[in-house]
Structures are given as C-alpha cells and as structure tokens.
Amino acid sequence: MTGLIAIGVAAGIVAGLLGVGGGVLFVPGLVLFVGLDQHHAEATSLLAIVPVAIVGTYRHDRYGNVRRADALALGLMSLAGAAGGVALANALSGALLRDAFAALMVVVAAQLARRSLGRGGVAHPGVEDAVAEQQEVDQRQEPGGREVDHLGGEPER
Amino acid sequence: MQVAAEHLSRRSLKLMAIGTLAGLFSGLFGVGGGSVIVPLLVLWLGYDERAATATSLAAIVFIAGFAAAAQGLYGNVRLLDAVLVGVPAVGGVLIGAWLQQRLQARAIALLFAAVLVASAVELVLG
C-alpha cells in the first residue's frame, strides 16, 4: 500500500515537474514495483489517470483554456477507439504488450532529451501526455510571470 | 452557407479522427493519449499549445474513463490500486508544478530520460 502511494506521489511529481504524462509513469511503476502484469498495470493506470486529469482540467479551465465543446466531442468520439484499443491490448500477449510499451517509453525519453538539449526548447507538446501539462500553462498565464518554456529554457516562438 | 456547412463537417471529421486515434492509443497502452491529441489539435485544427493541452486534458477524463471501463469488463482493473496511485498523484503533480518553477528542470529532464530508458530495459529483460 505504501508502495502504491509512493508510486503515485513520485510519478505525479515527475509529471508536474517535467510535463511527462501520468500513464507512461504509472504503468512501469505498477509493473516493476508492485509486480502487476502488463495488462493489469495498463488497466489500473487508466483509472488512476482520471483524478489527475480532472484536477488538471479544473486548473486549466480557470484560465479559460479548455474548449469545452471540442473536448466533449473528442471525449465522446473516443469511445470506439478506446474499446478497440483495449480489445487489441487484451488480444496481445503480455510480453508483446510490454515490449511495445517499453518502445513507447524510449520514444518519450528521446523526445524529453531532445527537448531539454534543444536550443530554446523545441518544446513539442506532443512529447507530453497531457495529464501533466498544466504547469506549462500555469506558468505562462501567471500574472507578471516570466515566459519560459517548461524546462526552464528560453521562450519558445 | 454551403461552404460553412462543409467546413463544419470537415472539422467534425477531424475531431472524430483525433478522438478515435487517441482512444486507440490510450486503450492499447494504458496512457491518457495526450501525446496524440495535443499535436493533432495543433496541426489539424490550428490550436495554440495552451488550448490544445487544456482541451486534451478535459478529453482525457472521458478517454481514460472509457478505456478504464472497457478494461474493467475484462476484469483487469485493480480498483484499490488505482485509487492508491491516482489520488496521491494529484498531490504529486501539484508539488511537481510548484518545484518546476524553482528548479533547473533541464538537467533533471535528461536524468529522467535515462531513468525511463533504464526502466524500459528492465521491463523487457526483467
């Protein structure tokens, strides 16, 4: 139980600090430290993401950045895809799914490295799982706040 | 009028495509899908990054919720584990966002990238 809470807090801190998403941290945390298999870890991660996304949405919405109609449309129209993705995940073996997820982690790591090494930050938001992106927005929107990218570099654009 | 209607339906198709792709990605990998949604909102619908990020987060509430429900039907969701990870994570994100304005995050990002790669290797070999 302590391990689970520690994973949540640690993943949350890294997510808030670096703009890497919750899921890409929850899943390996649950596999490596709690011993869940890949399917259980992914499923559990999905549910754990929900409260984080709700709070993140609330924080963004205060700044009027959430385009609600589009968000609702995206959310509702994801149903078929989500069902298909879950069916696909469950059709794959744990080993294959785990290897695919490991590849995803390497891609995220590469993008994170590129972003932090790049001049002025490529700061491609596509790198990030949006669960954790709100700090970038908060920072830019703070009254009188400095415009810096979310890795503390030069202003982008 | 007709042009407007055409524009509208093309926009709806794009939203549908993004939602479907994000759902697939989310369901397959157990992540939110923001890494699919944010760039596509920017590229296809002309969003700025801020609005894309915010709108993506709101969409993820539904997407992750649907995918979690679907995984629930397969009996894969560990409900208590999810609560014990997800609720403290909210506090963690707030701490991280606070730290982020006070630390030199670049070096930490590189270090963390290395940790991610090491974890990926551990996953595959472990």
Interface residues (C-beta under 8 A of the other chain):
Chain A: M1 L4 I5 I7 G8 V9 A10 A11 G12 I13 V14 A15 G16 L17 L18 V20 G21 G22 G23 V24 F26 V27 P28 G29 L30 V31 L32 V34 L36 H39 H40 A41 E42 A43 T44 S45 L46 L47 A48 I49 V50 P51 V52 A53 I54 V55 G56 T57 H60 D61 Y63 N65 V66 R67 R68 D70 A71 L72 A73 L74 G75 L76 M77 S78 L79 A80 G81 A82 A83 G84 G85 V86 A87 L88 A89 N90 L97 R98 D99 A100 F101 A102 A103 L104 M105 V106 V108 A109 A110 L112 A113 R115 S116 L117 A123 H124 P125 G126 V127 E128 D129 A130 V131 A132 E133 Q134 Q135 E136 V137 D138 Q139 R140 Q141 H150 L151 G152 G153
Chain B: S12 L15 M16 I18 G19 T20 L21 A22 G23 L24 F25 S26 G27 L28 F29 G30 V31 G32 G33 G34 S35 V36 I37 V38 P39 L41 V42 L45 Y47 E49 R50 A51 A52 T53 A54 T55 S56 L57 A58 A59 I60 V61 F62 I63 A64 G65 F66 A67 A68 A70 Q71 G72 Y74 N76 V77 R78 L79 D81 A82 V83 L84 V85 G86 V87 P88 A89 V90 G91 G92 V93 L94 I95 G96 A97 W98 L99 Q100 Q101 L103 Q104 A105 R106 A107 I108 A109 L110 F112 A113 A114 L116 V117 S119 A120 V121 E122 L123 V124 G126
